[in-house]
Amino acid sequence: MSTAGTAADPLATLGALPGVAESVESVRKAVDRVYGHRIMRRRSNAVTSEAALRGARGSAALSGADWALEEVRRRTDFSGDDEAHTVGAALRLTAEAGQLLSIWRQSPLRVLARLHLVAAADQADQVGRPRQEGEPVDEPLVALPLPSAAETHGRLEGLAGLIIAGGTAPALVTAAVVHGELLALRPFTSHNGLVARTAERIVLIGSGLDPKSVCPAEVGHAELGRGAYLEALDGYVSGTPEGVAAWIAHCGRAVELGARESTAVCEALQRGAA
């Protein structure tokens, strides 16, 4: 994250990039609209459950398994082909995210390892730990140059240090940086995209921005499209202020679209249609 420089609170400095404050404010307003809906006072658990399902579907779509929502809702067996495995992994990660909130601020690397273990759902030697030098990475949708294992480990430690230290950065900025770093590093041999988006979700929930997890950014990322997602990621990896700001804005727009999705769910529940 070359834009961070040597500031005492490098994540907070990103909040001063052009356009980031506007993105933060726009996200806050979108989230507040959902939480202010009358349905949230009576049926927030139903909205949370539906947001989790839709978020998992969106994350799986970005990893190449673009299933219809009703197919995800209907299926109980995800042991078939690669797409089924991907959807199953996304669902497991969404369910696991809420169980790891208390650990994240003290040990983010432990949480990431747990997320990879849950996503991979096996006991292979490469599961649940950062990749080692020479190990291949199965992440075909992200074609960026792969950092060495040594660089990856160092940057992971740096990211973990920033999270543990806390700071004054807006939740959107922290979530976007966590998401972007994990995609850029691809620290595991598989499922990095799913893990990165789940980590983004954990930051948004744990920060208090979206404590009931009803604004699934994964929905927005999928709606904006894989092309826009990868283009914004390229900007983040470039390390330029403009590129990093564009990535944060992209993540902000994804949260807003997730909030819009849950507002529609609230409206449907209010009409008795869902």
Buried (B, 14 or more C-beta within 10 A) or exposed (E): BEBBEEEEBBBBBBBEBEEBEEBBEBBBEBBEBBBEBEBBEEBBEBBBBBBBBBBBBBBBBBBEBBBEBEEBEEBEEBEEEEBBBBBBBBBBBBEBBBEBBEBBBEBBBBBBBBBBBBBBBEEEEBBBBBBEEEEEBEBEEBEBEBBEBEEBBEBBEBBBEBBEEEBEBBBBBBBBBBBBBBBBBBBBBBBBBBBBBBBBBBBBBBBEBBBBBBBBBBBBBBBBEBEBBBBBBBBBBBEBBEBBBBBBBBBBBBBBBBBBBBBEBBEBBBEEEE
